[in-house]
Amino acid sequence: MGGPTAWSPPYAAVRDTYAHPAGAGTATDWTSLLRDGATTRTRLAATGDLPSVNALHARCSPQSLALRYLTGRRHLSAAEWRALVAPSAGLTWVTHPADEPDRVIAVTHVLRTGTPGLGTARDAGPGPAELALLVDDIWQNRGLGAALTRQAVTVARQRGHSELHALVLADNRPALALARSLGAAVTPQGSQCTVRLSLTRRDEAAPRRSRGADAGVHPRGNPRRAAPDGTTTAPSPAG
């Protein structure tokens, strides 16, 4: 979970977030009012969003992309993107400025661990999920990552996932601080840390103010290993 990660500035950075429920009682489409007054719209991603998603990748700095994927990556293939937006993979959202629907400024993923290329398939229940987020450089540190993270956690819990997890670089202190503020367990593993947030509890820890975590978490997996007829932001989806 992290930002271009899913872990971004704390929820306190967002003045308000309006969620519009869509299907099965989960909010899959919402508008966010950021602390600087900017308004963004987030919706479920579609295969046709790939050009805009790759344009986002092209605008992101090498640092943001490295934080997101843990390696250099400039674009997603059509097969990778199809695998990420497939209903069986989980949920992928794209975010755009309210007045620019064709300009994608963030991609958020809540992906089932069994998604091809993202880990071992599980047949029993939703189980754990990968959380990842990529945010355009100029939209970082404005509260967008926090709003997306909060909504992703809410939707993952509503869909019955037991846990959200991701890999974060050990030197990505803002993302790790945000993870801890949300009550996640952080386990160092060399140059990376495993972040796990239990969704089985209702008493989430109150988030503490944290800055700059809009870039950098990477769920396990490599999008290059996506299904042939095709991750992520975390493992490796689009992001």
Sequence and secondary structure as in RCSB ss.txt:
>XXXX:A:sequence
MGGPTAWSPPYAAVRDTYAHPAGAGTATDWTSLLRDGATTRTRLAATGDLPSVNALHARCSPQSLALRYLTGRRH
LSAAEWRALVAPSAGLTWVTHPADEPDRVIAVTHVLRTGTPGLGTARDAGPGPAELALLVDDIWQNRGLGAALTR
QAVTVARQRGHSELHALVLADNRPALALARSLGAAVTPQGSQCTVRLSLTRRDEAAPRRSRGADAGVHPRGNPRR
AAPDGTTTAPSPAG
>XXXX:A:secstr
  SSSS  S GGGEEEEEEEE STT EEEEEEEETTS EEEEEE  GGGHHHHHHHHHHS HHHHHHHHSS    
  HHHHHHHHSGGGEEEEEEEETT TT   EEEEEEETTSTTSS    SSS EEEEEEEE GGGTTSSHHHHHHH
HHHHHHHHTT SEEEEEEETT HHHHHHHHHTT EEEEETTEEEEEEE S S         STTS  B SS GGG
S TT   SSSS   
